[in-house]
Amino acid sequence: MVKIRLRRMGAKKRPYYRIVVSDSRAPRDGAFIEEIGTYDPLTENSEITVNAESARKWISNGAQPTDTVKRLFKKAGII
């Protein structure tokens, strides 16, 4: 199954996430199919940048967003 999930980047105690499309069997920070956005929780308003066209394409093709990514998409106005 294909999932849309967060990939953790950044230094220790300074997380920065990339929103990626990956196989559900791949590790959290492992191989991915496509990067479709970023999420920075440490900025003032939790900066979310998403390529809405790619996100909608993957969701229509059957990719399942995780609960956290679904919440971020709602905040960004994609879902």
N, CA, C and O atoms as a Tripos MOL2 file, in Angstrom:
@<TRIPOS>MOLECULE
protein
  316   315    79     0     0
PROTEIN
NO_CHARGES

@<TRIPOS>ATOM
      1 N           0.8350   -1.1720    0.0000 N.3       1 MET1
      2 CA          0.0000    0.0000    0.0000 C.3       1 MET1
      3 C           0.8870    1.2460    0.0000 C.2       1 MET1
      4 O           1.9490    1.2690    0.6220 O.2       1 MET1
      5 N           0.4400    2.2590   -0.6960 N.am      2 VAL2
      6 CA          1.1750    3.5220   -0.7640 C.3       2 VAL2
      7 C           0.6140    4.4700    0.2850 C.2       2 VAL2
      8 O          -0.6010    4.6260    0.4090 O.2       2 VAL2
      9 N           1.5040    5.0990    1.0360 N.am      3 LYS3
     10 CA          1.1190    6.0270    2.1000 C.3       3 LYS3
     11 C           1.7240    7.4010    1.8400 C.2       3 LYS3
     12 O           2.7900    7.5290    1.2370 O.2       3 LYS3
     13 N           1.0190    8.4180    2.3080 N.am      4 ILE4
     14 CA          1.5690    9.7800    2.3380 C.3       4 ILE4
     15 C           1.8790   10.0470    3.7990 C.2       4 ILE4
     16 O           0.9750   10.0640    4.6350 O.2       4 ILE4
     17 N           3.1480   10.2550    4.1130 N.am      5 ARG5
     18 CA          3.5470   10.3940    5.5110 C.3       5 ARG5
     19 C           4.7020   11.3710    5.6710 C.2       5 ARG5
     20 O           5.2440   11.8850    4.6930 O.2       5 ARG5
     21 N           5.0720   11.6180    6.9370 N.am      6 LEU6
     22 CA          6.1490   12.5490    7.2500 C.3       6 LEU6
     23 C           7.4770   11.8200    7.3300 C.2       6 LEU6
     24 O           7.5620   10.6990    7.8320 O.2       6 LEU6
     25 N           8.5100   12.4770    6.8250 N.am      7 ARG7
     26 CA          9.8790   11.9750    6.9150 C.3       7 ARG7
     27 C          10.6550   12.9830    7.7530 C.2       7 ARG7
     28 O          10.7540   14.1510    7.3770 O.2       7 ARG7
     29 N          11.2110   12.5440    8.8910 N.am      8 ARG8
     30 CA         11.8730   13.4630    9.8080 C.3       8 ARG8
     31 C          13.2530   13.8360    9.3040 C.2       8 ARG8
     32 O          14.0440   12.9860    8.8970 O.2       8 ARG8
     33 N          13.5190   15.1320    9.3440 N.am      9 MET9
     34 CA         14.8200   15.6790    8.9650 C.3       9 MET9
     35 C          15.2360   16.6170   10.0930 C.2       9 MET9
     36 O          14.5200   16.7460   11.0860 O.2       9 MET9
     37 N          16.3600   17.2560    9.9510 N.am     10 GLY10
     38 CA         16.7960   18.2440   10.9340 C.3      10 GLY10
     39 C          17.6830   17.6520   12.0100 C.2      10 GLY10
     40 O          17.9340   16.4470   12.0400 O.2      10 GLY10
     41 N          18.1430   18.5020   12.8760 N.am     11 ALA11
     42 CA         19.0650   18.1150   13.9380 C.3      11 ALA11
     43 C          18.3060   17.6140   15.1610 C.2      11 ALA11
     44 O          17.0770   17.6460   15.2150 O.2      11 ALA11
     45 N          19.0600   17.1630   16.1140 N.am     12 LYS12
     46 CA         18.4820   16.6910   17.3720 C.3      12 LYS12
     47 C          17.7160   17.8360   18.0480 C.2      12 LYS12
     48 O          18.2410   18.9370   18.2160 O.2      12 LYS12
     49 N          16.4930   17.5600   18.4240 N.am     13 LYS13
     50 CA         15.5880   18.5160   19.0780 C.3      13 LYS13
     51 C          15.2050   19.7090   18.1910 C.2      13 LYS13
     52 O          14.6580   20.6940   18.6870 O.2      13 LYS13
     53 N          15.4850   19.6290   16.9020 N.am     14 ARG14
     54 CA         15.1110   20.6600   15.9350 C.3      14 ARG14
     55 C          14.4600   19.9780   14.7260 C.2      14 ARG14
     56 O          15.0160   20.0280   13.6290 O.2      14 ARG14
     57 N          13.2970   19.3420   14.9040 N.am     15 PRO15
     58 CA         12.7110   18.5630   13.8000 C.3      15 PRO15
     59 C          12.2150   19.4370   12.6590 C.2      15 PRO15
     60 O          11.7770   20.5720   12.8490 O.2      15 PRO15
     61 N          12.3020   18.8680   11.4850 N.am     16 TYR16
     62 CA         11.8190   19.4640   10.2530 C.3      16 TYR16
     63 C          11.3340   18.2810    9.4290 C.2      16 TYR16
     64 O          12.0580   17.2930    9.3060 O.2      16 TYR16
     65 N          10.1580   18.3450    8.8720 N.am     17 TYR17
     66 CA          9.5940   17.1840    8.1970 C.3      17 TYR17
     67 C           9.3730   17.4440    6.7230 C.2      17 TYR17
     68 O           9.0780   18.5670    6.3120 O.2      17 TYR17
     69 N           9.5200   16.3840    5.9220 N.am     18 ARG18
     70 CA          9.1570   16.4160    4.5160 C.3      18 ARG18
     71 C           7.9480   15.5010    4.3550 C.2      18 ARG18
     72 O           7.9060   14.4180    4.9380 O.2      18 ARG18
     73 N           6.9790   15.9260    3.5770 N.am     19 ILE19
     74 CA          5.8040   15.1110    3.2980 C.3      19 ILE19
     75 C           6.1260   14.3070    2.0480 C.2      19 ILE19
     76 O           6.3450   14.8690    0.9750 O.2      19 ILE19
     77 N           6.1550   12.9880    2.1960 N.am     20 VAL20
     78 CA          6.5640   12.1140    1.1070 C.3      20 VAL20
     79 C           5.5190   11.0420    0.8340 C.2      20 VAL20
     80 O           4.7110   10.6950    1.6950 O.2      20 VAL20
     81 N           5.5600   10.5340   -0.3830 N.am     21 VAL21
     82 CA          4.7470    9.3920   -0.7800 C.3      21 VAL21
     83 C           5.6830    8.1980   -0.7880 C.2      21 VAL21
     84 O           6.7040    8.2160   -1.4750 O.2      21 VAL21
     85 N           5.3420    7.1450   -0.0210 N.am     22 SER22
     86 CA          6.2280    5.9850    0.0490 C.3      22 SER22
     87 C           5.4290    4.7100    0.2230 C.2      22 SER22
     88 O           4.2420    4.7380    0.5480 O.2      22 SER22
     89 N           6.0960    3.6030    0.0030 N.am     23 ASP23
     90 CA          5.5090    2.2940    0.2500 C.3      23 ASP23
     91 C           5.3860    2.1240    1.7590 C.2      23 ASP23
     92 O           6.2940    2.5050    2.4980 O.2      23 ASP23
     93 N           4.2890    1.5640    2.2220 N.am     24 SER24
     94 CA          4.0670    1.4390    3.6660 C.3      24 SER24
     95 C           5.0760    0.5040    4.3270 C.2      24 SER24
     96 O           5.2660    0.5720    5.5410 O.2      24 SER24
     97 N           5.7230   -0.3640    3.5610 N.am     25 ARG25
     98 CA          6.7120   -1.2890    4.1290 C.3      25 ARG25
     99 C           8.0900   -0.6450    4.3030 C.2      25 ARG25
    100 O           8.9480   -1.2080    4.9820 O.2      25 ARG25
    101 N           8.3110    0.5240    3.6990 N.am     26 ALA26
    102 CA          9.6070    1.2090    3.7930 C.3      26 ALA26
    103 C           9.7450    1.8610    5.1770 C.2      26 ALA26
    104 O           8.7420    2.2570    5.7700 O.2      26 ALA26
    105 N          10.9720    1.9780    5.6950 N.am     27 PRO27
    106 CA         11.1710    2.6540    6.9800 C.3      27 PRO27
    107 C          10.7720    4.1290    6.9170 C.2      27 PRO27
    108 O          10.6890    4.7090    5.8340 O.2      27 PRO27
    109 N          10.5280    4.7250    8.0710 N.am     28 ARG28
    110 CA         10.0660    6.1190    8.1580 C.3      28 ARG28
    111 C          10.9690    7.0710    7.3930 C.2      28 ARG28
    112 O          10.4830    7.9240    6.6510 O.2      28 ARG28
    113 N          12.2730    6.9350    7.5630 N.am     29 ASP29
    114 CA         13.2110    7.8440    6.8990 C.3      29 ASP29
    115 C          13.9100    7.1660    5.7240 C.2      29 ASP29
    116 O          14.9700    7.6170    5.2890 O.2      29 ASP29
    117 N          13.3270    6.0970    5.2130 N.am     30 GLY30
    118 CA         13.9460    5.3310    4.1350 C.3      30 GLY30
    119 C          13.5270    5.8030    2.7590 C.2      30 GLY30
    120 O          13.2820    6.9860    2.5250 O.2      30 GLY30
    121 N          13.4510    4.8360    1.8540 N.am     31 ALA31
    122 CA         13.1340    5.1190    0.4590 C.3      31 ALA31
    123 C          11.7310    5.6900    0.3080 C.2      31 ALA31
    124 O          10.8140    5.3240    1.0430 O.2      31 ALA31
    125 N          11.5780    6.5930   -0.6580 N.am     32 PHE32
    126 CA         10.2700    7.1770   -0.9320 C.3      32 PHE32
    127 C          10.0980    7.3360   -2.4280 C.2      32 PHE32
    128 O          11.0680    7.2940   -3.1850 O.2      32 PHE32
    129 N           8.8530    7.5180   -2.8520 N.am     33 ILE33
    130 CA          8.5290    7.6310   -4.2720 C.3      33 ILE33
    131 C           8.6330    9.0760   -4.7380 C.2      33 ILE33
    132 O           9.2550    9.3630   -5.7600 O.2      33 ILE33
    133 N           8.0150    9.9940   -3.9730 N.am     34 GLU34
    134 CA          8.0150   11.4050   -4.3660 C.3      34 GLU34
    135 C           7.8790   12.2850   -3.1250 C.2      34 GLU34
    136 O           7.1660   11.9430   -2.1810 O.2      34 GLU34
    137 N           8.5670   13.4130   -3.1430 N.am     35 GLU35
    138 CA          8.4240   14.4110   -2.0810 C.3      35 GLU35
    139 C           7.4050   15.4470   -2.5550 C.2      35 GLU35
    140 O           7.5590   16.0350   -3.6260 O.2      35 GLU35
    141 N           6.3480   15.6670   -1.7370 N.am     36 ILE36
    142 CA          5.2920   16.5780   -2.1820 C.3      36 ILE36
    143 C           5.1450   17.8080   -1.2990 C.2      36 ILE36
    144 O           4.3050   18.6640   -1.5770 O.2      36 ILE36
    145 N           5.9500   17.9160   -0.2340 N.am     37 GLY37
    146 CA          5.8340   19.1050    0.5970 C.3      37 GLY37
    147 C           6.7420   19.0680    1.8040 C.2      37 GLY37
    148 O           7.5180   18.1310    1.9920 O.2      37 GLY37
    149 N           6.6310   20.1240    2.6360 N.am     38 THR38
    150 CA          7.4240   20.2300    3.8580 C.3      38 THR38
    151 C           6.5430   20.7280    4.9930 C.2      38 THR38
    152 O           5.4850   21.3170    4.7740 O.2      38 THR38
    153 N           7.0100   20.4740    6.2170 N.am     39 TYR39
    154 CA          6.3020   20.9260    7.4080 C.3      39 TYR39
    155 C           7.3400   21.2970    8.4530 C.2      39 TYR39
    156 O           8.1750   20.4740    8.8280 O.2      39 TYR39
    157 N           7.2870   22.5400    8.9230 N.am     40 ASP40
    158 CA          8.2160   23.0160    9.9400 C.3      40 ASP40
    159 C           7.4140   23.3960   11.1850 C.2      40 ASP40
    160 O           6.8230   24.4750   11.2170 O.2      40 ASP40
    161 N           7.3760   22.5350   12.2140 N.am     41 PRO41
    162 CA          6.5630   22.8060   13.3970 C.3      41 PRO41
    163 C           7.1490   23.8540   14.3300 C.2      41 PRO41
    164 O           6.4520   24.3170   15.2320 O.2      41 PRO41
    165 N           8.3970   24.2410   14.1460 N.am     42 LEU42
    166 CA          9.0480   25.1540   15.0820 C.3      42 LEU42
    167 C           8.8910   26.6300   14.7350 C.2      42 LEU42
    168 O           9.2530   27.4910   15.5370 O.2      42 LEU42
    169 N           8.3660   26.9350   13.5700 N.am     43 THR43
    170 CA          8.1480   28.3400   13.2300 C.3      43 THR43
    171 C           6.9160   28.8560   13.9690 C.2      43 THR43
    172 O           6.1760   28.0810   14.5740 O.2      43 THR43
    173 N           6.7080   30.1520   13.9160 N.am     44 GLU44
    174 CA          5.6190   30.7850   14.6670 C.3      44 GLU44
    175 C           4.2460   30.1680   14.3670 C.2      44 GLU44
    176 O           3.4710   29.8910   15.2820 O.2      44 GLU44
    177 N           3.9540   29.9580   13.0810 N.am     45 ASN45
    178 CA          2.6380   29.4340   12.6920 C.3      45 ASN45
    179 C           2.7190   28.0430   12.0690 C.2      45 ASN45
    180 O           1.8580   27.6840   11.2660 O.2      45 ASN45
    181 N           3.7170   27.2650   12.4150 N.am     46 SER46
    182 CA          3.8800   25.9090   11.8710 C.3      46 SER46
    183 C           3.7490   25.9050   10.3480 C.2      46 SER46
    184 O           2.7100   25.5250    9.8090 O.2      46 SER46
    185 N           4.7820   26.3210    9.6770 N.am     47 GLU47
    186 CA          4.7980   26.4920    8.2310 C.3      47 GLU47
    187 C           4.5770   25.1670    7.4910 C.2      47 GLU47
    188 O           5.3050   24.1960    7.6980 O.2      47 GLU47
    189 N           3.5530   25.1480    6.6210 N.am     48 ILE48
    190 CA          3.2310   23.9810    5.8080 C.3      48 ILE48
    191 C           3.3080   24.3890    4.3460 C.2      48 ILE48
    192 O           2.6630   25.3520    3.9330 O.2      48 ILE48
    193 N           4.0990   23.6560    3.5580 N.am     49 THR49
    194 CA          4.2040   23.8960    2.1260 C.3      49 THR49
    195 C           3.8960   22.5820    1.4210 C.2      49 THR49
    196 O           4.5910   21.5870    1.6270 O.2      49 THR49
    197 N           2.8450   22.5730    0.5800 N.am     50 VAL50
    198 CA          2.4340   21.3400   -0.0810 C.3      50 VAL50
    199 C           2.1320   21.6210   -1.5430 C.2      50 VAL50
    200 O           1.5130   22.6320   -1.8750 O.2      50 VAL50
    201 N           2.5720   20.7200   -2.4170 N.am     51 ASN51
    202 CA          2.1910   20.7770   -3.8160 C.3      51 ASN51
    203 C           0.8040   20.1330   -3.9050 C.2      51 ASN51
    204 O           0.6910   18.9090   -3.9760 O.2      51 ASN51
    205 N          -0.2420   20.9480   -3.9010 N.am     52 ALA52
    206 CA         -1.6220   20.4610   -3.8170 C.3      52 ALA52
    207 C          -1.9900   19.5770   -5.0000 C.2      52 ALA52
    208 O          -2.7290   18.6060   -4.8390 O.2      52 ALA52
    209 N          -1.4930   19.8950   -6.1660 N.am     53 GLU53
    210 CA         -1.8110   19.1060   -7.3550 C.3      53 GLU53
    211 C          -1.2910   17.6730   -7.2130 C.2      53 GLU53
    212 O          -2.0090   16.7170   -7.5050 O.2      53 GLU53
    213 N          -0.0440   17.5300   -6.7630 N.am     54 SER54
    214 CA          0.5310   16.1940   -6.5680 C.3      54 SER54
    215 C          -0.1850   15.4360   -5.4500 C.2      54 SER54
    216 O          -0.4210   14.2340   -5.5650 O.2      54 SER54
    217 N          -0.5260   16.1350   -4.3760 N.am     55 ALA55
    218 CA         -1.2180   15.4920   -3.2660 C.3      55 ALA55
    219 C          -2.5700   14.9560   -3.7080 C.2      55 ALA55
    220 O          -2.9210   13.8200   -3.3910 O.2      55 ALA55
    221 N          -3.3250   15.7580   -4.4300 N.am     56 ARG56
    222 CA         -4.6390   15.3060   -4.9140 C.3      56 ARG56
    223 C          -4.4940   14.1450   -5.8890 C.2      56 ARG56
    224 O          -5.3030   13.2170   -5.8780 O.2      56 ARG56
    225 N          -3.4570   14.1940   -6.7380 N.am     57 LYS57
    226 CA         -3.2190   13.1130   -7.6980 C.3      57 LYS57
    227 C          -2.9630   11.8010   -6.9720 C.2      57 LYS57
    228 O          -3.5360   10.7710   -7.3280 O.2      57 LYS57
    229 N          -2.1030   11.8340   -5.9550 N.am     58 TRP58
    230 CA         -1.7820   10.6140   -5.2220 C.3      58 TRP58
    231 C          -2.9810   10.0930   -4.4400 C.2      58 TRP58
    232 O          -3.1960    8.8830   -4.3800 O.2      58 TRP58
    233 N          -3.7580   10.9800   -3.8440 N.am     59 ILE59
    234 CA         -4.9430   10.5470   -3.0940 C.3      59 ILE59
    235 C          -5.9670    9.9190   -4.0420 C.2      59 ILE59
    236 O          -6.5910    8.9150   -3.7020 O.2      59 ILE59
    237 N          -6.1400   10.5050   -5.2270 N.am     60 SER60
    238 CA         -7.0870    9.9410   -6.1910 C.3      60 SER60
    239 C          -6.6050    8.5930   -6.7300 C.2      60 SER60
    240 O          -7.4160    7.7690   -7.1550 O.2      60 SER60
    241 N          -5.2890    8.3650   -6.7140 N.am     61 ASN61
    242 CA         -4.7360    7.0880   -7.1630 C.3      61 ASN61
    243 C          -4.7120    6.0420   -6.0510 C.2      61 ASN61
    244 O          -4.2480    4.9250   -6.2740 O.2      61 ASN61
    245 N          -5.2020    6.3810   -4.8620 N.am     62 GLY62
    246 CA         -5.3270    5.3880   -3.8020 C.3      62 GLY62
    247 C          -4.3390    5.4990   -2.6660 C.2      62 GLY62
    248 O          -4.3590    4.6530   -1.7720 O.2      62 GLY62
    249 N          -3.4760    6.4980   -2.6520 N.am     63 ALA63
    250 CA         -2.5250    6.6590   -1.5400 C.3      63 ALA63
    251 C          -3.2810    7.1010   -0.2920 C.2      63 ALA63
    252 O          -4.1620    7.9570   -0.3670 O.2      63 ALA63
    253 N          -2.9380    6.5220    0.8480 N.am     64 GLN64
    254 CA         -3.6080    6.8190    2.1090 C.3      64 GLN64
    255 C          -2.7330    7.7480    2.9470 C.2      64 GLN64
    256 O          -1.6150    7.3700    3.2990 O.2      64 GLN64
    257 N          -3.2060    8.9580    3.2800 N.am     65 PRO65
    258 CA         -2.4240    9.8250    4.1640 C.3      65 PRO65
    259 C          -2.5320    9.3330    5.6060 C.2      65 PRO65
    260 O          -3.5740    8.8220    6.0160 O.2      65 PRO65
    261 N          -1.4590    9.4870    6.3680 N.am     66 THR66
    262 CA         -1.5120    9.1510    7.7810 C.3      66 THR66
    263 C          -2.3730   10.1860    8.4890 C.2      66 THR66
    264 O          -2.7280   11.2080    7.9020 O.2      66 THR66
    265 N          -2.7110    9.9240    9.7490 N.am     67 ASP67
    266 CA         -3.5740   10.8320   10.4960 C.3      67 ASP67
    267 C          -2.9740   12.2350   10.5970 C.2      67 ASP67
    268 O          -3.6800   13.2310   10.4380 O.2      67 ASP67
    269 N          -1.6720   12.3050   10.8610 N.am     68 THR68
    270 CA         -1.0010   13.6050   10.9860 C.3      68 THR68
    271 C          -1.0020   14.3500    9.6600 C.2      68 THR68
    272 O          -1.2660   15.5520    9.6240 O.2      68 THR68
    273 N          -0.7110   13.6520    8.5800 N.am     69 VAL69
    274 CA         -0.6890   14.2870    7.2660 C.3      69 VAL69
    275 C          -2.0940   14.7200    6.8660 C.2      69 VAL69
    276 O          -2.2610   15.7740    6.2510 O.2      69 VAL69
    277 N          -3.0970   13.9320    7.2020 N.am     70 LYS70
    278 CA         -4.4770   14.3010    6.9010 C.3      70 LYS70
    279 C          -4.8490   15.6020    7.6150 C.2      70 LYS70
    280 O          -5.5200   16.4620    7.0440 O.2      70 LYS70
    281 N          -4.4100   15.7370    8.8650 N.am     71 ARG71
    282 CA         -4.6650   16.9590    9.6350 C.3      71 ARG71
    283 C          -3.9520   18.1580    8.9980 C.2      71 ARG71
    284 O          -4.5180   19.2490    8.9230 O.2      71 ARG71
    285 N          -2.7160   17.9550    8.5410 N.am     72 LEU72
    286 CA         -1.9740   19.0310    7.8840 C.3      72 LEU72
    287 C          -2.6300   19.4290    6.5620 C.2      72 LEU72
    288 O          -2.6900   20.6120    6.2270 O.2      72 LEU72
    289 N          -3.1240   18.4340    5.8090 N.am     73 PHE73
    290 CA         -3.8040   18.7320    4.5440 C.3      73 PHE73
    291 C          -5.0700   19.5410    4.7920 C.2      73 PHE73
    292 O          -5.3680   20.4640    4.0330 O.2      73 PHE73
    293 N          -5.8130   19.2160    5.8330 N.am     74 LYS74
    294 CA         -7.0290   19.9830    6.1550 C.3      74 LYS74
    295 C          -6.6700   21.4160    6.5180 C.2      74 LYS74
    296 O          -7.3640   22.3570    6.1350 O.2      74 LYS74
    297 N          -5.5800   21.5740    7.2600 N.am     75 LYS75
    298 CA         -5.1160   22.9030    7.6480 C.3      75 LYS75
    299 C          -4.6990   23.7200    6.4210 C.2      75 LYS75
    300 O          -4.9150   24.9310    6.3650 O.2      75 LYS75
    301 N          -4.0920   23.0310    5.4310 N.am     76 ALA76
    302 CA         -3.6320   23.6960    4.2060 C.3      76 ALA76
    303 C          -4.7520   23.8560    3.1840 C.2      76 ALA76
    304 O          -4.5690   24.5430    2.1790 O.2      76 ALA76
    305 N          -5.9200   23.2300    3.4220 N.am     77 GLY77
    306 CA         -7.0420   23.3680    2.5070 C.3      77 GLY77
    307 C          -7.0190   22.4340    1.3220 C.2      77 GLY77
    308 O          -7.6400   22.7200    0.2980 O.2      77 GLY77
    309 N          -6.3190   21.3270    1.4360 N.am     78 ILE78
    310 CA         -6.2330   20.3730    0.3230 C.3      78 ILE78
    311 C          -7.3790   19.3630    0.3830 C.2      78 ILE78
    312 O          -7.9270   18.9770   -0.6490 O.2      78 ILE78
    313 N          -7.7300   18.9460    1.5760 N.am     79 ILE79
    314 CA         -8.8390   17.9800    1.7450 C.3      79 ILE79
    315 C         -10.0680   18.7380    2.2100 C.2      79 ILE79
    316 O         -11.1220   18.1370    2.4200 O.2      79 ILE79
@<TRIPOS>BOND
     1     1     2 1
     2     2     3 1
     3     3     4 2
     4     3     5 am
     5     5     6 1
     6     6     7 1
     7     7     8 2
     8     7     9 am
     9     9    10 1
    10    10    11 1
    11    11    12 2
    12    11    13 am
    13    13    14 1
    14    14    15 1
    15    15    16 2
    16    15    17 am
    17    17    18 1
    18    18    19 1
    19    19    20 2
    20    19    21 am
    21    21    22 1
    22    22    23 1
    23    23    24 2
    24    23    25 am
    25    25    26 1
    26    26    27 1
    27    27    28 2
    28    27    29 am
    29    29    30 1
    30    30    31 1
    31    31    32 2
    32    31    33 am
    33    33    34 1
    34    34    35 1
    35    35    36 2
    36    35    37 am
    37    37    38 1
    38    38    39 1
    39    39    40 2
    40    39    41 am
    41    41    42 1
    42    42    43 1
    43    43    44 2
    44    43    45 am
    45    45    46 1
    46    46    47 1
    47    47    48 2
    48    47    49 am
    49    49    50 1
    50    50    51 1
    51    51    52 2
    52    51    53 am
    53    53    54 1
    54    54    55 1
    55    55    56 2
    56    55    57 am
    57    57    58 1
    58    58    59 1
    59    59    60 2
    60    59    61 am
    61    61    62 1
    62    62    63 1
    63    63    64 2
    64    63    65 am
    65    65    66 1
    66    66    67 1
    67    67    68 2
    68    67    69 am
    69    69    70 1
    70    70    71 1
    71    71    72 2
    72    71    73 am
    73    73    74 1
    74    74    75 1
    75    75    76 2
    76    75    77 am
    77    77    78 1
    78    78    79 1
    79    79    80 2
    80    79    81 am
    81    81    82 1
    82    82    83 1
    83    83    84 2
    84    83    85 am
    85    85    86 1
    86    86    87 1
    87    87    88 2
    88    87    89 am
    89    89    90 1
    90    90    91 1
    91    91    92 2
    92    91    93 am
    93    93    94 1
    94    94    95 1
    95    95    96 2
    96    95    97 am
    97    97    98 1
    98    98    99 1
    99    99   100 2
   100    99   101 am
   101   101   102 1
   102   102   103 1
   103   103   104 2
   104   103   105 am
   105   105   106 1
   106   106   107 1
   107   107   108 2
   108   107   109 am
   109   109   110 1
   110   110   111 1
   111   111   112 2
   112   111   113 am
   113   113   114 1
   114   114   115 1
   115   115   116 2
   116   115   117 am
   117   117   118 1
   118   118   119 1
   119   119   120 2
   120   119   121 am
   121   121   122 1
   122   122   123 1
   123   123   124 2
   124   123   125 am
   125   125   126 1
   126   126   127 1
   127   127   128 2
   128   127   129 am
   129   129   130 1
   130   130   131 1
   131   131   132 2
   132   131   133 am
   133   133   134 1
   134   134   135 1
   135   135   136 2
   136   135   137 am
   137   137   138 1
   138   138   139 1
   139   139   140 2
   140   139   141 am
   141   141   142 1
   142   142   143 1
   143   143   144 2
   144   143   145 am
   145   145   146 1
   146   146   147 1
   147   147   148 2
   148   147   149 am
   149   149   150 1
   150   150   151 1
   151   151   152 2
   152   151   153 am
   153   153   154 1
   154   154   155 1
   155   155   156 2
   156   155   157 am
   157   157   158 1
   158   158   159 1
   159   159   160 2
   160   159   161 am
   161   161   162 1
   162   162   163 1
   163   163   164 2
   164   163   165 am
   165   165   166 1
   166   166   167 1
   167   167   168 2
   168   167   169 am
   169   169   170 1
   170   170   171 1
   171   171   172 2
   172   171   173 am
   173   173   174 1
   174   174   175 1
   175   175   176 2
   176   175   177 am
   177   177   178 1
   178   178   179 1
   179   179   180 2
   180   179   181 am
   181   181   182 1
   182   182   183 1
   183   183   184 2
   184   183   185 am
   185   185   186 1
   186   186   187 1
   187   187   188 2
   188   187   189 am
   189   189   190 1
   190   190   191 1
   191   191   192 2
   192   191   193 am
   193   193   194 1
   194   194   195 1
   195   195   196 2
   196   195   197 am
   197   197   198 1
   198   198   199 1
   199   199   200 2
   200   199   201 am
   201   201   202 1
   202   202   203 1
   203   203   204 2
   204   203   205 am
   205   205   206 1
   206   206   207 1
   207   207   208 2
   208   207   209 am
   209   209   210 1
   210   210   211 1
   211   211   212 2
   212   211   213 am
   213   213   214 1
   214   214   215 1
   215   215   216 2
   216   215   217 am
   217   217   218 1
   218   218   219 1
   219   219   220 2
   220   219   221 am
   221   221   222 1
   222   222   223 1
   223   223   224 2
   224   223   225 am
   225   225   226 1
   226   226   227 1
   227   227   228 2
   228   227   229 am
   229   229   230 1
   230   230   231 1
   231   231   232 2
   232   231   233 am
   233   233   234 1
   234   234   235 1
   235   235   236 2
   236   235   237 am
   237   237   238 1
   238   238   239 1
   239   239   240 2
   240   239   241 am
   241   241   242 1
   242   242   243 1
   243   243   244 2
   244   243   245 am
   245   245   246 1
   246   246   247 1
   247   247   248 2
   248   247   249 am
   249   249   250 1
   250   250   251 1
   251   251   252 2
   252   251   253 am
   253   253   254 1
   254   254   255 1
   255   255   256 2
   256   255   257 am
   257   257   258 1
   258   258   259 1
   259   259   260 2
   260   259   261 am
   261   261   262 1
   262   262   263 1
   263   263   264 2
   264   263   265 am
   265   265   266 1
   266   266   267 1
   267   267   268 2
   268   267   269 am
   269   269   270 1
   270   270   271 1
   271   271   272 2
   272   271   273 am
   273   273   274 1
   274   274   275 1
   275   275   276 2
   276   275   277 am
   277   277   278 1
   278   278   279 1
   279   279   280 2
   280   279   281 am
   281   281   282 1
   282   282   283 1
   283   283   284 2
   284   283   285 am
   285   285   286 1
   286   286   287 1
   287   287   288 2
   288   287   289 am
   289   289   290 1
   290   290   291 1
   291   291   292 2
   292   291   293 am
   293   293   294 1
   294   294   295 1
   295   295   296 2
   296   295   297 am
   297   297   298 1
   298   298   299 1
   299   299   300 2
   300   299   301 am
   301   301   302 1
   302   302   303 1
   303   303   304 2
   304   303   305 am
   305   305   306 1
   306   306   307 1
   307   307   308 2
   308   307   309 am
   309   309   310 1
   310   310   311 1
   311   311   312 2
   312   311   313 am
   313   313   314 1
   314   314   315 1
   315   315   316 2
@<TRIPOS>SUBSTRUCTURE
     1 MET1         2 RESIDUE 1 A MET
     2 VAL2         6 RESIDUE 1 A VAL
     3 LYS3        10 RESIDUE 1 A LYS
     4 ILE4        14 RESIDUE 1 A ILE
     5 ARG5        18 RESIDUE 1 A ARG
     6 LEU6        22 RESIDUE 1 A LEU
     7 ARG7        26 RESIDUE 1 A ARG
     8 ARG8        30 RESIDUE 1 A ARG
     9 MET9        34 RESIDUE 1 A MET
    10 GLY10       38 RESIDUE 1 A GLY
    11 ALA11       42 RESIDUE 1 A ALA
    12 LYS12       46 RESIDUE 1 A LYS
    13 LYS13       50 RESIDUE 1 A LYS
    14 ARG14       54 RESIDUE 1 A ARG
    15 PRO15       58 RESIDUE 1 A PRO
    16 TYR16       62 RESIDUE 1 A TYR
    17 TYR17       66 RESIDUE 1 A TYR
    18 ARG18       70 RESIDUE 1 A ARG
    19 ILE19       74 RESIDUE 1 A ILE
    20 VAL20       78 RESIDUE 1 A VAL
    21 VAL21       82 RESIDUE 1 A VAL
    22 SER22       86 RESIDUE 1 A SER
    23 ASP23       90 RESIDUE 1 A ASP
    24 SER24       94 RESIDUE 1 A SER
    25 ARG25       98 RESIDUE 1 A ARG
    26 ALA26      102 RESIDUE 1 A ALA
    27 PRO27      106 RESIDUE 1 A PRO
    28 ARG28      110 RESIDUE 1 A ARG
    29 ASP29      114 RESIDUE 1 A ASP
    30 GLY30      118 RESIDUE 1 A GLY
    31 ALA31      122 RESIDUE 1 A ALA
    32 PHE32      126 RESIDUE 1 A PHE
    33 ILE33      130 RESIDUE 1 A ILE
    34 GLU34      134 RESIDUE 1 A GLU
    35 GLU35      138 RESIDUE 1 A GLU
    36 ILE36      142 RESIDUE 1 A ILE
    37 GLY37      146 RESIDUE 1 A GLY
    38 THR38      150 RESIDUE 1 A THR
    39 TYR39      154 RESIDUE 1 A TYR
    40 ASP40      158 RESIDUE 1 A ASP
    41 PRO41      162 RESIDUE 1 A PRO
    42 LEU42      166 RESIDUE 1 A LEU
    43 THR43      170 RESIDUE 1 A THR
    44 GLU44      174 RESIDUE 1 A GLU
    45 ASN45      178 RESIDUE 1 A ASN
    46 SER46      182 RESIDUE 1 A SER
    47 GLU47      186 RESIDUE 1 A GLU
    48 ILE48      190 RESIDUE 1 A ILE
    49 THR49      194 RESIDUE 1 A THR
    50 VAL50      198 RESIDUE 1 A VAL
    51 ASN51      202 RESIDUE 1 A ASN
    52 ALA52      206 RESIDUE 1 A ALA
    53 GLU53      210 RESIDUE 1 A GLU
    54 SER54      214 RESIDUE 1 A SER
    55 ALA55      218 RESIDUE 1 A ALA
    56 ARG56      222 RESIDUE 1 A ARG
    57 LYS57      226 RESIDUE 1 A LYS
    58 TRP58      230 RESIDUE 1 A TRP
    59 ILE59      234 RESIDUE 1 A ILE
    60 SER60      238 RESIDUE 1 A SER
    61 ASN61      242 RESIDUE 1 A ASN
    62 GLY62      246 RESIDUE 1 A GLY
    63 ALA63      250 RESIDUE 1 A ALA
    64 GLN64      254 RESIDUE 1 A GLN
    65 PRO65      258 RESIDUE 1 A PRO
    66 THR66      262 RESIDUE 1 A THR
    67 ASP67      266 RESIDUE 1 A ASP
    68 THR68      270 RESIDUE 1 A THR
    69 VAL69      274 RESIDUE 1 A VAL
    70 LYS70      278 RESIDUE 1 A LYS
    71 ARG71      282 RESIDUE 1 A ARG
    72 LEU72      286 RESIDUE 1 A LEU
    73 PHE73      290 RESIDUE 1 A PHE
    74 LYS74      294 RESIDUE 1 A LYS
    75 LYS75      298 RESIDUE 1 A LYS
    76 ALA76      302 RESIDUE 1 A ALA
    77 GLY77      306 RESIDUE 1 A GLY
    78 ILE78      310 RESIDUE 1 A ILE
    79 ILE79      314 RESIDUE 1 A ILE
